Amino acid sequence: MKELQLAIEQGHSAVVIKFNLSNWSQTFEKETESLFKSVRFIELSASRHPFFPWLISLLLEQVCRLMPNAFLSAKQLSFAVGRRSYLILRCIKKLNQTIDLVVAHNPQSFYPALVASKKFNAKLGIDIEDYHPGETNNKSLSDKVLLLLKHTLPHAYYISYASPCFYDIINQKISLNTPKQIILLNGFPSTDFTLKNSDTTKLRLVWFSQHINGGRGLEPLLDAISDFSDQVELHLIGQINRTFDRNFIKGKKGIHIHTPKSQSELHQFLCAFDIGVACDVPLNINRDLALTNKLIVYAQAGLFILATHTKAQDKFLEESELEYVQVNPDLESYKNVISRLIVQKEDIKNSQIIRFNAGMKYAWEIISTPLTQTFIN
């Protein structure tokens, strides 16, 4: 959305190919689309309707995943990586207009974007939001994703990376002559954030994601918060998994659940808290290398940061001038850190304005400058 806004502000027109996932996010997507009245949105179905295109995409995915890598073309690798690749290719065949730049944001779109760039004689931009070969512990699929990247990334006019660690590992794995490689942290417009005072004497922690579920490092933190509920509260924002709620949250004190919010609502809401939690554990390579956008958003909202150890988070926080503490993802470590934070409560609350001003360096209008220059050139 931020790249789209940037393009429109520079006077460019745009076409967006997107999928309807038929879930809770649809309301927010429609609200977002309404902000871009000059943009043409092409919506593809990710469900079984219409049935035959979905069936063909499923069969292609399954067959190509079974084939040895040595026999797979770039197109077949794309089908193996994800069934939506086929659906995007069908759409591109029908698209008939002048295009100067094609931008792709996930592996299933990389090969279709390459095809589109050749069809329209356009430049190709690829955004590495995650280290995709490291998102799975399935070696066969991981190898296929890496091969797909080797087939597509060298053709890009520019490549942007959401984490410096992604830049490092991609350039170790793939020989690239791409002159424009950009580290593009996931910052947001400064107007999204307004300095607010915490409205309670308790120390207020916050964590957000699309989904509140297991595997995100929350479990030991939830137990620790319950022990300090008279002085600390934890707010979780996202679509909650009922089983996770029943097994890990129900009956615990000091835990508050909030339904998903739009981007602008979320950012304003976060500004009223004291501490932002980034508790991911490196369950796979990508989790270790990914620089979660939570850290950037917390910095922009003026929050003190409580983070676990991952390669990306360690590197970012060490090189930053932010106020933070890191913790091992176990119950005793959380208890020890929370006890120390309670002692520092007044200092944490009183230094909010200093953190808020320090976080301004991550504003989208500042960190997007290299991308702006890429669009112009």
Disulfide bonds with the S-S distance in Angstrom:
none
